[in-house]
Amino acid sequence: MTTEAFDAFLKTAWAEHGDRPQQVADQLAASLPLVQSSAQVRPFAALASHVYGEHLGQWEAGIALLDSMRALPSQDGSAAAHEPIARAIATLRYAGGDPSVLGSLDAHDRTFVLASAAAMFTGRGEFDRAIAAYSQAVKAGEAGLAPKSPAVGALAVGGNNLAAALEGKADATARELEAMVAAAEGGLTFWKQAGTWLQEERAEYRLTRSLLRAGRARDAVASAQRCIAVCAANDAPAFERFFGQAVLALALRAAGDGRAFATHRDLALGLLAQLPEGEKAWCERERAELG
């Protein structure tokens, strides 16, 4: 299979896995021969662990599938070939209820496993476990992580996902709201290391939302202003600038500054008017909140 065909297979599987995870899991199990190079191991293992873990909770089946990848011709002895499998298996083991797996891991892999498991727990609505795992992941990474390492990326994704899920939890407790802000701050910290300006900007947006949910309006204003500054520094398209202006307006309103709210509301709506209809659909929440 060509690289293009493999990429198309994974793209389709990612697009469909949310609606029919068991069928996608079955397709993955039947498609192991598609993994023909070490470069294809990581994306295949990532999808397999996500589907079998977060969506299905079929920990042992996922581990068995990943373990079978070790017999593929793509296992050329390189780190790129074997490390993603080992990390994915360790994540499923830990998330499936075997904390002893952490004892055999170095700080980097321990951080990756804990952060990845936190994302799995979040997706499964197991917030106590998600909060605990993410907190442990951040502590495990305090010893220092290589820039752009998989562990840094896992911390960024795990923090973002946990913050977004807790923000949407109507009955969130004070402890969960505190954890939400900490997760959003973690997402921002690690996206600055692992991502691009776009991911940093969106992490600032996420932090602003979390701060608003926690009732910290003034801190939300500062975060939203940083979001807009990132957009300005990188000549961001109107779609991104709309969200920055909208969330700043909402933060200013929450802080009691009606005049500044009106100014940034108008700026946001002006940007919204520039967007094609397909993009406007993604902006409906903010448009409704702006009134």
Contacts in CASP RR format, 6 or more apart in sequence:
PFRMAT RR
TARGET T0000
AUTHOR 0000-0000-0000
METHOD contacts of the structure
MODEL  1
MTTEAFDAFLKTAWAEHGDRPQQVADQLAASLPLVQSSAQVRPFAALASH
VYGEHLGQWEAGIALLDSMRALPSQDGSAAAHEPIARAIATLRYAGGDPS
VLGSLDAHDRTFVLASAAAMFTGRGEFDRAIAAYSQAVKAGEAGLAPKSP
AVGALAVGGNNLAAALEGKADATARELEAMVAAAEGGLTFWKQAGTWLQE
ERAEYRLTRSLLRAGRARDAVASAQRCIAVCAANDAPAFERFFGQAVLAL
ALRAAGDGRAFATHRDLALGLLAQLPEGEKAWCERERAELG
1 9 0 8 1.000
1 34 0 8 1.000
1 36 0 8 1.000
3 37 0 8 1.000
3 40 0 8 1.000
5 34 0 8 1.000
6 34 0 8 1.000
6 35 0 8 1.000
6 36 0 8 1.000
6 40 0 8 1.000
9 31 0 8 1.000
9 34 0 8 1.000
10 43 0 8 1.000
10 44 0 8 1.000
10 47 0 8 1.000
13 24 0 8 1.000
13 27 0 8 1.000
13 28 0 8 1.000
13 47 0 8 1.000
14 47 0 8 1.000
16 23 0 8 1.000
16 24 0 8 1.000
17 24 0 8 1.000
17 47 0 8 1.000
17 50 0 8 1.000
17 51 0 8 1.000
17 55 0 8 1.000
18 24 0 8 1.000
18 55 0 8 1.000
21 51 0 8 1.000
21 55 0 8 1.000
21 56 0 8 1.000
22 56 0 8 1.000
24 51 0 8 1.000
25 48 0 8 1.000
25 51 0 8 1.000
25 52 0 8 1.000
25 55 0 8 1.000
25 56 0 8 1.000
25 58 0 8 1.000
25 61 0 8 1.000
28 44 0 8 1.000
28 47 0 8 1.000
28 48 0 8 1.000
28 51 0 8 1.000
28 65 0 8 1.000
29 65 0 8 1.000
32 65 0 8 1.000
32 68 0 8 1.000
32 69 0 8 1.000
32 72 0 8 1.000
33 72 0 8 1.000
34 40 0 8 1.000
34 44 0 8 1.000
35 41 0 8 1.000
35 44 0 8 1.000
35 69 0 8 1.000
35 72 0 8 1.000
35 74 0 8 1.000
36 73 0 8 1.000
36 74 0 8 1.000
37 74 0 8 1.000
38 74 0 8 1.000
38 75 0 8 1.000
38 76 0 8 1.000
38 77 0 8 1.000
38 78 0 8 1.000
38 80 0 8 1.000
38 81 0 8 1.000
39 80 0 8 1.000
40 74 0 8 1.000
41 69 0 8 1.000
41 74 0 8 1.000
41 75 0 8 1.000
41 80 0 8 1.000
41 81 0 8 1.000
41 82 0 8 1.000
41 84 0 8 1.000
41 85 0 8 1.000
42 80 0 8 1.000
42 84 0 8 1.000
44 69 0 8 1.000
45 66 0 8 1.000
45 69 0 8 1.000
45 84 0 8 1.000
45 85 0 8 1.000
45 87 0 8 1.000
45 88 0 8 1.000
46 84 0 8 1.000
46 88 0 8 1.000
48 62 0 8 1.000
48 65 0 8 1.000
48 66 0 8 1.000
48 88 0 8 1.000
49 62 0 8 1.000
49 66 0 8 1.000
49 88 0 8 1.000
49 91 0 8 1.000
49 92 0 8 1.000
49 116 0 8 1.000
50 120 0 8 1.000
52 58 0 8 1.000
52 59 0 8 1.000
52 61 0 8 1.000
52 62 0 8 1.000
52 65 0 8 1.000
52 92 0 8 1.000
53 59 0 8 1.000
53 62 0 8 1.000
53 92 0 8 1.000
53 95 0 8 1.000
53 120 0 8 1.000
54 119 0 8 1.000
54 120 0 8 1.000
54 123 0 8 1.000
54 124 0 8 1.000
57 96 0 8 1.000
57 124 0 8 1.000
59 92 0 8 1.000
59 93 0 8 1.000
59 95 0 8 1.000
59 96 0 8 1.000
59 97 0 8 1.000
62 92 0 8 1.000
63 89 0 8 1.000
63 92 0 8 1.000
63 93 0 8 1.000
66 85 0 8 1.000
66 88 0 8 1.000
66 89 0 8 1.000
66 92 0 8 1.000
67 85 0 8 1.000
67 89 0 8 1.000
69 75 0 8 1.000
69 85 0 8 1.000
70 82 0 8 1.000
70 85 0 8 1.000
74 81 0 8 1.000
75 81 0 8 1.000
75 82 0 8 1.000
84 150 0 8 1.000
86 109 0 8 1.000
87 109 0 8 1.000
87 112 0 8 1.000
87 113 0 8 1.000
87 116 0 8 1.000
87 150 0 8 1.000
90 101 0 8 1.000
90 105 0 8 1.000
90 109 0 8 1.000
90 113 0 8 1.000
91 112 0 8 1.000
91 113 0 8 1.000
91 116 0 8 1.000
91 117 0 8 1.000
91 120 0 8 1.000
93 101 0 8 1.000
94 101 0 8 1.000
94 102 0 8 1.000
94 113 0 8 1.000
94 114 0 8 1.000
94 117 0 8 1.000
95 117 0 8 1.000
95 120 0 8 1.000
95 121 0 8 1.000
101 113 0 8 1.000
102 110 0 8 1.000
102 113 0 8 1.000
102 114 0 8 1.000
103 110 0 8 1.000
105 113 0 8 1.000
107 140 0 8 1.000
107 141 0 8 1.000
107 143 0 8 1.000
107 144 0 8 1.000
107 145 0 8 1.000
108 141 0 8 1.000
108 145 0 8 1.000
108 146 0 8 1.000
108 149 0 8 1.000
108 151 0 8 1.000
109 151 0 8 1.000
110 140 0 8 1.000
111 137 0 8 1.000
111 140 0 8 1.000
111 141 0 8 1.000
111 145 0 8 1.000
111 151 0 8 1.000
111 154 0 8 1.000
111 155 0 8 1.000
112 150 0 8 1.000
112 151 0 8 1.000
112 154 0 8 1.000
114 133 0 8 1.000
114 134 0 8 1.000
114 136 0 8 1.000
114 137 0 8 1.000
114 140 0 8 1.000
115 133 0 8 1.000
115 134 0 8 1.000
115 137 0 8 1.000
115 151 0 8 1.000
115 153 0 8 1.000
115 154 0 8 1.000
115 155 0 8 1.000
115 157 0 8 1.000
115 158 0 8 1.000
115 159 0 8 1.000
116 154 0 8 1.000
116 158 0 8 1.000
117 129 0 8 1.000
117 133 0 8 1.000
118 129 0 8 1.000
118 130 0 8 1.000
118 131 0 8 1.000
118 133 0 8 1.000
118 134 0 8 1.000
118 137 0 8 1.000
118 158 0 8 1.000
118 159 0 8 1.000
118 161 0 8 1.000
118 162 0 8 1.000
119 130 0 8 1.000
119 154 0 8 1.000
119 157 0 8 1.000
119 158 0 8 1.000
119 159 0 8 1.000
119 161 0 8 1.000
119 162 0 8 1.000
121 127 0 8 1.000
121 129 0 8 1.000
121 130 0 8 1.000
121 133 0 8 1.000
122 130 0 8 1.000
122 158 0 8 1.000
122 161 0 8 1.000
122 162 0 8 1.000
122 165 0 8 1.000
123 130 0 8 1.000
123 161 0 8 1.000
123 165 0 8 1.000
125 165 0 8 1.000
127 165 0 8 1.000
127 166 0 8 1.000
127 169 0 8 1.000
127 176 0 8 1.000
130 162 0 8 1.000
130 165 0 8 1.000
131 162 0 8 1.000
131 175 0 8 1.000
131 176 0 8 1.000
131 179 0 8 1.000
131 183 0 8 1.000
134 158 0 8 1.000
134 159 0 8 1.000
134 162 0 8 1.000
134 179 0 8 1.000
134 183 0 8 1.000
135 179 0 8 1.000
135 182 0 8 1.000
137 154 0 8 1.000
137 155 0 8 1.000
137 158 0 8 1.000
138 155 0 8 1.000
138 186 0 8 1.000
141 151 0 8 1.000
141 155 0 8 1.000
145 151 0 8 1.000
145 152 0 8 1.000
146 152 0 8 1.000
147 193 0 8 1.000
147 194 0 8 1.000
148 193 0 8 1.000
148 194 0 8 1.000
149 194 0 8 1.000
152 190 0 8 1.000
152 193 0 8 1.000
152 194 0 8 1.000
153 190 0 8 1.000
153 191 0 8 1.000
153 193 0 8 1.000
153 194 0 8 1.000
153 195 0 8 1.000
155 186 0 8 1.000
155 187 0 8 1.000
155 189 0 8 1.000
155 190 0 8 1.000
155 194 0 8 1.000
156 186 0 8 1.000
156 187 0 8 1.000
156 190 0 8 1.000
156 191 0 8 1.000
156 193 0 8 1.000
156 194 0 8 1.000
156 195 0 8 1.000
156 199 0 8 1.000
156 203 0 8 1.000
158 183 0 8 1.000
158 187 0 8 1.000
159 183 0 8 1.000
159 184 0 8 1.000
159 186 0 8 1.000
159 187 0 8 1.000
159 190 0 8 1.000
160 183 0 8 1.000
160 184 0 8 1.000
160 187 0 8 1.000
160 191 0 8 1.000
160 203 0 8 1.000
160 206 0 8 1.000
162 179 0 8 1.000
162 180 0 8 1.000
162 183 0 8 1.000
163 180 0 8 1.000
163 181 0 8 1.000
163 183 0 8 1.000
163 184 0 8 1.000
163 187 0 8 1.000
163 206 0 8 1.000
163 207 0 8 1.000
163 209 0 8 1.000
163 210 0 8 1.000
164 206 0 8 1.000
164 209 0 8 1.000
166 172 0 8 1.000
166 176 0 8 1.000
166 177 0 8 1.000
166 179 0 8 1.000
166 180 0 8 1.000
166 183 0 8 1.000
166 210 0 8 1.000
166 213 0 8 1.000
167 180 0 8 1.000
167 209 0 8 1.000
167 210 0 8 1.000
167 213 0 8 1.000
168 213 0 8 1.000
169 176 0 8 1.000
172 180 0 8 1.000
172 213 0 8 1.000
177 213 0 8 1.000
177 214 0 8 1.000
178 214 0 8 1.000
180 210 0 8 1.000
180 213 0 8 1.000
180 214 0 8 1.000
181 207 0 8 1.000
181 210 0 8 1.000
181 211 0 8 1.000
181 214 0 8 1.000
181 216 0 8 1.000
183 210 0 8 1.000
184 203 0 8 1.000
184 206 0 8 1.000
184 207 0 8 1.000
184 209 0 8 1.000
184 210 0 8 1.000
184 211 0 8 1.000
185 207 0 8 1.000
187 203 0 8 1.000
187 206 0 8 1.000
187 207 0 8 1.000
188 200 0 8 1.000
188 203 0 8 1.000
188 204 0 8 1.000
188 206 0 8 1.000
188 207 0 8 1.000
191 199 0 8 1.000
191 200 0 8 1.000
191 202 0 8 1.000
191 203 0 8 1.000
192 200 0 8 1.000
192 203 0 8 1.000
197 230 0 8 1.000
197 233 0 8 1.000
197 234 0 8 1.000
197 236 0 8 1.000
198 234 0 8 1.000
198 236 0 8 1.000
198 240 0 8 1.000
200 230 0 8 1.000
201 227 0 8 1.000
201 230 0 8 1.000
201 231 0 8 1.000
201 234 0 8 1.000
201 236 0 8 1.000
201 240 0 8 1.000
201 244 0 8 1.000
202 240 0 8 1.000
202 243 0 8 1.000
204 223 0 8 1.000
204 224 0 8 1.000
204 226 0 8 1.000
204 227 0 8 1.000
204 230 0 8 1.000
205 224 0 8 1.000
205 227 0 8 1.000
205 243 0 8 1.000
205 244 0 8 1.000
205 247 0 8 1.000
207 223 0 8 1.000
208 220 0 8 1.000
208 223 0 8 1.000
208 224 0 8 1.000
208 227 0 8 1.000
208 244 0 8 1.000
208 247 0 8 1.000
208 248 0 8 1.000
208 251 0 8 1.000
209 220 0 8 1.000
209 247 0 8 1.000
211 217 0 8 1.000
211 219 0 8 1.000
211 220 0 8 1.000
211 223 0 8 1.000
211 251 0 8 1.000
212 220 0 8 1.000
212 247 0 8 1.000
212 250 0 8 1.000
212 251 0 8 1.000
212 254 0 8 1.000
215 254 0 8 1.000
217 251 0 8 1.000
217 254 0 8 1.000
217 255 0 8 1.000
217 256 0 8 1.000
218 255 0 8 1.000
220 247 0 8 1.000
220 250 0 8 1.000
220 251 0 8 1.000
220 254 0 8 1.000
220 255 0 8 1.000
221 248 0 8 1.000
221 251 0 8 1.000
221 252 0 8 1.000
221 255 0 8 1.000
223 251 0 8 1.000
224 244 0 8 1.000
224 247 0 8 1.000
224 248 0 8 1.000
224 251 0 8 1.000
225 248 0 8 1.000
227 243 0 8 1.000
227 244 0 8 1.000
227 247 0 8 1.000
227 248 0 8 1.000
228 241 0 8 1.000
228 244 0 8 1.000
228 245 0 8 1.000
228 248 0 8 1.000
230 236 0 8 1.000
231 240 0 8 1.000
231 241 0 8 1.000
231 244 0 8 1.000
238 271 0 8 1.000
238 274 0 8 1.000
238 275 0 8 1.000
239 275 0 8 1.000
239 279 0 8 1.000
239 282 0 8 1.000
239 283 0 8 1.000
241 271 0 8 1.000
242 268 0 8 1.000
242 271 0 8 1.000
242 272 0 8 1.000
242 275 0 8 1.000
242 283 0 8 1.000
242 286 0 8 1.000
243 283 0 8 1.000
243 286 0 8 1.000
244 268 0 8 1.000
245 264 0 8 1.000
245 267 0 8 1.000
245 268 0 8 1.000
245 271 0 8 1.000
246 264 0 8 1.000
246 265 0 8 1.000
246 268 0 8 1.000
246 283 0 8 1.000
246 286 0 8 1.000
246 287 0 8 1.000
246 289 0 8 1.000
246 290 0 8 1.000
247 286 0 8 1.000
248 264 0 8 1.000
249 261 0 8 1.000
249 263 0 8 1.000
249 264 0 8 1.000
249 265 0 8 1.000
249 267 0 8 1.000
249 268 0 8 1.000
249 290 0 8 1.000
250 261 0 8 1.000
250 286 0 8 1.000
250 289 0 8 1.000
250 290 0 8 1.000
252 258 0 8 1.000
252 260 0 8 1.000
252 261 0 8 1.000
252 264 0 8 1.000
253 261 0 8 1.000
265 290 0 8 1.000
265 291 0 8 1.000
268 286 0 8 1.000
268 290 0 8 1.000
269 287 0 8 1.000
269 290 0 8 1.000
272 280 0 8 1.000
272 283 0 8 1.000
272 287 0 8 1.000
275 283 0 8 1.000
280 287 0 8 1.000
END
